[in-house]
Amino acid sequence: MYVCVCKAVTENVIHEAVDQGAERMRDLKACLGVTAQCGICACHAKQVLEQALTKKSPARHLVSKSTHFHGISACEA
C-alpha cells in the first residue's frame, strides 16, 4: 500500500529503509522524501516506521516514542 503518494513510497519501501538503518522520521525524509511535499503521509509513515522497527528488533521498541520521532508530536495522541 502507498504511504506517500507524492513520492511513491510504499510500506515495503519503508520496511526496506529500516532494514538498511533508518530509525527516525527524519531518516525516511532524507532517504525517501517522505513528508517532504504535502506532509499528509506523516502519521501513516510514522505508524509503518514503528511497525518496521518493532519487527526488526522488538526490544528496541520499548524506547520512548519521543526518542525516535522527535518533532512529529502532531501524530502522537
C-alpha positions in Angstrom: 0.0 0.0 0.0 1.2 3.5 -0.7 2.1 5.6 2.3 3.4 8.7 0.4 1.7 9.3 -2.9 3.8 12.4 -3.7 7.0 10.3 -3.6 5.5 6.9 -4.5 6.7 5.4 -1.2 5.1 2.1 -0.2 5.0 0.3 3.2 7.5 -2.2 1.8 9.9 0.6 0.8 9.8 1.9 4.4 10.4 -1.6 5.8 13.4 -1.9 3.5 14.7 1.5 4.6 14.5 0.4 8.2 16.4 -2.8 7.3 19.1 -0.5 5.9 19.3 1.6 9.0 16.5 4.2 9.0 15.3 4.7 12.6 13.5 8.0 12.6 11.1 10.1 10.5 14.0 12.4 9.5 15.8 9.3 8.1 12.8 8.5 6.0 12.6 12.1 4.8 16.3 12.1 3.9 16.4 8.8 2.1 12.9 8.6 0.6 11.4 12.1 0.6 8.6 11.1 2.9 6.7 14.2 4.2 8.8 16.5 2.0 6.0 17.7 -0.2 2.5 18.0 1.3 3.1 16.1 4.6 -0.3 14.3 4.6 1.6 11.0 4.9 3.3 11.8 8.2 1.0 9.9 10.6 0.8 6.8 8.4 4.5 6.8 7.7 5.2 7.0 11.4 2.9 4.0 12.1 4.7 2.0 9.4 8.1 3.0 10.7 7.1 1.9 14.2 5.9 -1.5 12.9 9.1 -2.0 10.9 11.3 -1.1 13.9 9.3 -3.5 16.1 9.6 -6.2 13.6 13.3 -5.6 13.3 14.0 -5.5 17.0 11.1 -6.0 19.4 13.1 -4.9 22.5 14.2 -1.7 20.8 10.5 -0.6 20.5 10.4 -0.2 24.3 12.4 3.0 23.9 10.3 6.1 24.2 8.5 7.1 21.0 9.7 10.7 21.5 13.3 9.5 21.2 12.6 8.0 17.8 10.2 10.6 16.4 11.2 13.9 17.9 9.4 16.7 16.2 6.4 14.7 15.0 4.3 15.4 18.0 1.1 16.1 16.0 0.7 12.4 15.4 1.4 11.3 19.0 -2.0 11.0 20.5 
